[in-house]
Amino acid sequence: MPVTVYNNVVSGPEERGIPAHLSYGQFLFDQLKNGGNQIALVNAETEESVTYNQILQHSVNVAVSLQKLGLRKGDLVGLSSENRFEFVAAALAVIYCGGILSTLNITYSPGEISHLLKITKLKFIFTSPITSQNIHDCCTELSLDCKLIVFGEYDVVPNCIMYDDLIKEHVNVDDFTLVDVNGLEDTVAVMCSSGTTGLPKGVMLTHINFLTLSAHMRYYFDYVQQKKNNGIVTGLSLIPWFHAYGFITTLAVMAMNMKIVFLIRFEQEQYLETIQKFKINMTTIVPPLAVFLAKHPLVLKYDLSSLVEVWCGAAPLSKEIQTAVSKRTGIDFIKQGYGLTEVTMACLVDLTSGEKVGSCGTPAPGMRVKVLDIENGKKLGPKQEGELWIKSPLRMKGYMGDQSSSDALLDSEGYIRTGDIGYYDEEGYFYIVDRLKELIKYKGFQVAPAELEALLLQHKEVADVGVIGLPNEEAGELPMAFVVPQAGSKVTEKDLVEFVASKVSPAKRLRGGVVFLKEIPKNASGKILRRELRAMLHKYKSKL
């Protein structure tokens, strides 16, 4: 993408004109109509599929049913479910009605669910059977006047409304009128921040935010297809749709009338079989999936040659893993993107063909990015590490019910602080080093966990890894690694400590040691839950 660097601020190309709508619901409604009888979604597990017309019909039916049940413009509606056909139709129905959609992570604990319910005060909650009991119990405990709408055939909780009853309300699509909204001001969705450093916050995003992101996605697709002259026909969606990354990208791709094959969960053989069987051209992944593609022996048994575009986000991906995936699988190049829910996801996107391995790209249209010294706040030049601050037309409206945290995120020029450490090169390409709050301080030296994780993943006996700082009275913190060894590996703590010591400066050595685990705890978007690793420390006190 075209980029300019002036006065230590890196700017993307001119803003792409948004679709001629002020309503994201109207835009999607029209795009679904354009899709007609093309296949929209395919469940990879069952091979069932639905067309764009079928989704449109179901979403309109549900919208009218919701209005009859009392849903009004501005009401908040929750959605807690794994990826399934009903998820999309329910989400669209809420948006058509001028409602505000709030997606809930299905892995949230009762405490996290209750925290979000207190913030959002939902009027209805769509839920699948696997999460409905938790939702019901939390609503009961908080004495919320909230109706549960359950997907599936059975009323698994008392006094619920069945989704299948709502779609029976057959409506003539051509007679349906969407509720008018003010696209610039009205919130269309409340998406949860990742919550890796505390309880999740509700990020309010407007219709214009989502419309602009859709315009950007079209820009990216047009740009890469012009360069490669390769058509993207079928996408694979594995990222959970309750997560902003999965939700926003899936709707944006549907607006382009592509066929989306989706998976409910990651299972190694099924994932690879799906790519091979459905000849997937494009997919979004997270770093743990890239590590799997780079290192697992099962990958070599499948034909992944149909993949034209693979985009990775949600956490830093090392250039070593990027390169390893390409060499091992024949996938041309895994592109990295960078974003945060507070700016409607993608801020930086790599649209090269591998010329900048390790980079997450240049600013998206309309974006400006500066890097500030974390000690004195001074704007930094190329190849100087500091905290990224982003000025964006995709900036959130704010955190729901938390104005002070919203204000604290902005500076006087309207830039949002990201909490991420990185730098840019002379051509305006950015590289993310780590999270500011996750930096390990060893005797005053700053140690980036992501750097040590990338290094350890180069070891052939390491399947996965998470690095944290072990509190130490003398040094402050000692770098420490939690490691998942490859199946059948006999690698020892001493082996890995010496491996790292041979490749890094003294401050970055694993002085806190190595603990072997069966699995590294991560959230739905693939970010390592370092707080859970820290919570494990007391279990290993005797060893440490």
N, C-alpha and C positions, 0 to 999 in steps of 0.2 A: 504494500500500500504506500502511496506517496506520503512523505513525512518531512516536516521542517523542524530544525532545532534553532531556537533563538533565545538569547538571554537565559540559557540553561533551563528552558522549557521545551519539551518535545510535543509537537502537535500532529494530529492525524490529518487525513484529507478533509475537505469540506463536508459538512453534514449532508447525508443522503436524504432527499425529500421523503417524508413519511407518506404512507398510503393516504389517499384522500378521504379520510374518515376521522372523526373525532372520537369514535367509539370503537374500541378493540373488538367488542362483540359483533358489531356490524361488519367489520373487516373480515372476521373469521366466518361469519354467516355467509357472506358473499363468496369467500374462497372455497368453502365447503360446497356451495352450489356449483362453482366452476369445476370442482372435482367430479361431480356427477356419479356415474357408475364405476369409476376407477376404484380399485381396492385401496383403502386407506390404512387399515390396521390388520396385522396378522399375528395371532398368538402362536409363537414358535413351538410351544409345548403341545398344543392341541391341533394346530394348523387351521383353526377356525379363522374366518376373516369377515370384515365388514367394509362396506363401500362408504364413500363420502356422503352419498345420499342417505344411507341408513343412519349414519351418525347425525346428520342434520335433522332427520325426522325424529330420532329419539331425543335429541337435545331440545327441540322445539316442544315436543310432548311433555318432557319433564319441566320445562320452563313454565308452561301454562298450568301444570299441576301445582307447581310451587306457588304461583301467584294465587291460585284458589285456596291454598293452605295458609296464605297470609304473607308471603314474601314480598317485601317492598324495596324500592330503591334505597341503597345505603345499608341494608341489613347484612350482617355477616353470617356466612355459611361455611362450616368446616368440611373438610374432606380428608379422611384418614383411610388409606387403602393402598394395597400393592398395585402394580401395573395391571390393569384389566380394562376391557372395553367400556364398562360403565363409568370408569373414572373420567374419561374424556367427555362423554355426553353430559354427565352431571356438572362438570366444571363449566362447560359451555352454557348450560341452562342457567346457572347462577349469573354468569356474565351478561347474558341476554336480558335478564331481569333488572340489570343495574345493581345487582348485589355485589358484595365483596367476598371473594373466595379466600379462605385461609386453609392452607394445606398443613396437615399434621403428620409428622414422622411416625411411622407405625412401630418403630423400635423405642419410642419415648417411654420413659418410666412414668408411673402414675404421678410422681411429683412434677415432672416436666409437662405432662398433659394438663394438670391442674393449674400450673403457672400460666400456660398459654390461654386456658379457658377464662382465667380471671382477667387477662388483658383484652381478649377479643369479645367476650360476652356473646357467643354464637346463638343464632336463632334456630338453625338446623345444623345437623352434622350428618353427612354421608359417610358411611363406614362399611368396611367389609367384615365378614364373620371373624377373621383372625384378630381384629382389633376392637370389635364392638363391645366386648365385655369390659375391657379396660376403660373405654370411653364412657360407657354407661355408669360404671362405678364412680368415676370421677365426677360426672355430672350430678349424680345422686348425692355424693358427699358434699358438693358445693351448693346443693339445692338450686341448681340452674333450671330455668324454664326453657328447656331446649329439646326439640324433637329429633330423635335419631331415625335416619333413613338407611336401611340395611340392604346391601347388595346380596344377591343370591336367592335361594328358594325358601330358606327357613328363618322364622322370627326368633333369632338366638337370644334376644334380650326382650324384656317385657315392654309393652306399650310402644313398640316401634312401628314405623311406616315402612312398607316393603317397596323398594325401588321398582320392582316389576309392575306394581300397581300404578305407579306414576306414568310409565311409558304406554299404558293402555289408553290414555287420554289422546286419541288420534286427532291431530290438528293439521289443517291444510297449510303447508309451509308458506305458500304464496300469500296467505291471508294474515300471516303472523307479523306483528310489529314489535320491534325491540324498544325497550325503555330508553328515552333520551338521556345522555350523560354529558357532563362537561369534561372532555377528555384531558384537559390540562390539569384540572383540580381534583376530579373524582378518582378515588382509589378503586382499582380493579381487583387487587389481590394483596393479601398480607402473607408474605413469605418469611419463613423462619431463618434467621442467621444460624450459622452452623452450631453455635453453642459450645465450641471447643474450649472456651476459656470461662465458661459460666453458664447460667441459664439462658436459653435462646431468647432472642428479641424478635418482635413482630415488625418486619420491614414493610412499610406501606408503599406500594408501587401504583402508578396511575395508568390510565388507558394510553396516554401518550408515551409513557415509558415502554410499554409492551409493543406499541405500534412502531416506535423507533427501533427497537431491537429486531423486530421482524424485517424492517428495511435493511438493517445492517446484515442480517443473515442472508438476505437475497444478494446483497453486495458481495459478500464473501464467496457465495456459491458461483455467482457470475464470474468473479475474478479468477477463481481457480480453474473453472471449466474453460475459460478463454485460453488460459496458459497451457492446459493439458489436452484440451479438446476431447475430454472423456466425459461421457454422460453419467450423472448420478441419478439412478432410478429407484434403488431400494436401500433404505437405511435400517440400521439395527439400533434399537433403543433398549438399553439395559439399565442405565442410570434411573433410580426410582423417580417417578413423576411427582411424588410429594416433595421432592427436593427441588429448589429453584432451578438448578442446572438442568435437571431432567425435564421439568415442567415447561420452562420457557423455550428450550430448544425444540422439544417435541411439537409444541403448538406452532412454532415458527416454521418448522419443516413441513408440517401438515398444511400450512398456508401456501406452500409451494406445490401442493398436490402430489407429493411423493408417496410411495408405499413404505410404510414403517412396519417392520417386523419387531415384535417386542418380546422380551423375556421377563419373567416374574422374579427370578433370582439367578445368581451366578452359579452354574455348575460346569465344571471344566469341559467335560465331553459335550454336553448340550450346547454350550457357547460356541465351541469350534464347529460342531456339526451344523449349527444354525447358519454360520457364515458360509460354509461349504454348500449346504443344501439350497439355501435361498439366494445364493450368489450376491451376497451383501456388497454394495459399493461403498457405503459410507457409514461410519459409526463414531460415537463419542465414547471415550473411555476415561478412567482415572489411573493414576500411577500404579496401584497394585496390579491392575490388569496388564499394564505395560510390562511389569516385572514378570508376570506369568507368561506373556508372549515371548519374552526374552530368554527365559530360563527353564521353563517346564518341558520335559522330553515329549509329553503328549502332543504338543503343538506341531511337531514335525510330521505327524501322521495325517494331517489335514491339509487340504488345498485352500489357501486363503487368497489366492491370486485375484479374485474378483474385487478385492478392496482397493479403492482408488483414493479415498480420503479417510484418514483416521485422525481425530482431534482429541487431545488430552487436556484436561483441566482439573480444577479443584485443589491441586497441591503440586509442588515443584516436581518436575521429571528431569532426571539427570541426562546429560548428553550421552553418557556411556550406555544407558538403557535405550535411549532413542536409537543409537547406532546399532546396538545389538539386535533390536527387533527387526530393523531393516535387513541386516545381514542374514538373519536366521530364517525369516519368513518370506522374504521377497516383497513385503509391503514397502512401497516406495519411500515413504517418510511419514513419521508421526508428527503432526503439527501440534504445537503447544498454544494454548490460549490462557489468558489470565483475567479473572474478574472477581467481583464480590456481589453479594445480593444487594448491597446498598446502592450499587450503580447498575442494577438490572443485568448482572452477570458480566458479559464480555467487554473488557476495556482494551486489552491488548491481544492481538491475533497475529500469528505467524502465517503469512500466505506465501512463503517461499517454497522452494522444492528441496530444501535441505542445505541451503547455503549458510544458514545461521544455526547450526545444531546447538541445542541448549537454550536457545532464546525462546521467549513466549511472544515475540513479535513486536509490532509497532502499534501506536495508538489507533483505535477505531475512529471512524468518521466523527468529527466534532469533539474529540477528546483532547485534553491537554494534560500532560503528566510532568511533575517536577519531583526531584529527589532531594530531600532535605537531610542535612547532617543531624544525627539523632542527639547530639550534644548541644549544638548551638543554633539549630534551625536554619542554617545557611543553605542557599541553593547550590547544589553540587553540579559539576561538569561531568563529561564522559568518564566512565570507568571508575567512578568514585561511589562507594556503597553508602546508602542512606535509606530513609523511609520514603516510600512512594506516596505521593499525594495526587489525587485525580480530580480534574474539573470536567464535568460530563453533562450532556443533555439528558442522560439516563439516570441522573441522581434521584434517589428516593425522595418521597414526600416527607419521610421521617419515621421514627420508631413509634409504633402505636402505644399510647399511654406513657411515653417516656421522653418528654420534650428536652429535658436536661441532657440526656445521652445523645439526642439528635443534634443539639447545639454544640456539644463538645466535639463532635466529629468534624465540624466545619471550621475553616479559617476565614479570615476577613475577605479573602478573594473568592470564596465559594468553592475552594478545593476540599475534598473529603480525604481524611487520613485513612490509610489502608491497614496500618499495623504490619506491613510487609517490608522486608529489607531487600533492596536490589540495586541495580545500576543499569545504565544504558551505554551503548558504544557510540562511536563517532557518527554512525549512520542512523541513530535513533532506535536501535533494537534493544529491547529490555531483557534483563536476566534477573530472575528472582532467586535470592539467596536463602531467605528464611523468614519466619515470623518474628517480629520484634520481641514479643513477649516470650518466645520460645528460645531466644538466644541464651546459651550457657555462659556464665561469667566465671572464668577460671583465672584467679589471681589478677583480675582486671582485664584479661584478654577475652574477647568475644568469640565464642565458638558456635558455629551454626550446625544444629543437629542434622539438617538436610544434607550438608556436605559429607558428614561422617556416614550417614545412611547410604548415600550414593556410592561412597567408597567401599563399604562393606558388601553392598550388592554386587560389586565386581568379583567378589570371592566366589568361586564355583560351588562351595559348600553351603552358601547362605541363600535361603529362599526368600526371607523377608526380615525386616529389621526396623526397630524404633529406638531413637536415641534421646535421652533426657539428661539433665544435670542432677547429680547426686549431692545433696547438701553436705558441705564439709566446713568445719569451723575455721580451718587454716586457709584454705584456698577459695572458699565461697561455694563453688560447685565443681564436681569432677564429672567429665563426660563418661557416660555409662550406656551400654547397649543392651537391649533386649533383642535376641536373635531367634528366628525360626530356621533351624537347619534343614537342608535338603533331605528328602527321604533316604534313610540308610546311611546318612553321613556320620562320621566319627570325629568331626572337627571338635577341638577343645577350646576352652576359654583362652588358654595360653596362645594357641595358634592365631586366634583373631586379634588379641591384644598386640601380638608381635607384628601381624600383618598391617594393622593400622599404624603402629609406631614407625614402621619402615617407610611410610608414605606421607606423614604429616609432620608439622612442626610440634615441638614439645607440648604446647598448650592444648593441642587437639588429641593427645593420646588418651586411650580409654583407661584412665586412672581409676575410674569407678567400677571397672570390670565388665563382665559379660554375664547375662542371665539367659538361659535357653527357655523358650516358650513354644507352645504348639501353635499359637496364633497371636498376631499383633492386633490389639483392639483399634478399630477404626469406625468412623461414622459412615453414613450411607453414601457420602460423596467421596470416600476414600482417604479422608484426612486422618492421620494418626491421632488417637485420643491420648495425648501425653499425660493428661490428668489421671487417666486410669493406670498408666504405667507407673506414675508417681505413687498412686494408691497401693500398688503392689510391693513397694519398697519394704514395708514392714514385714512382709512374708519372708523376705530374703535377708533379714537383719543378721542372722547368724553367719550367713555366707559372706556378707559384706564387712 
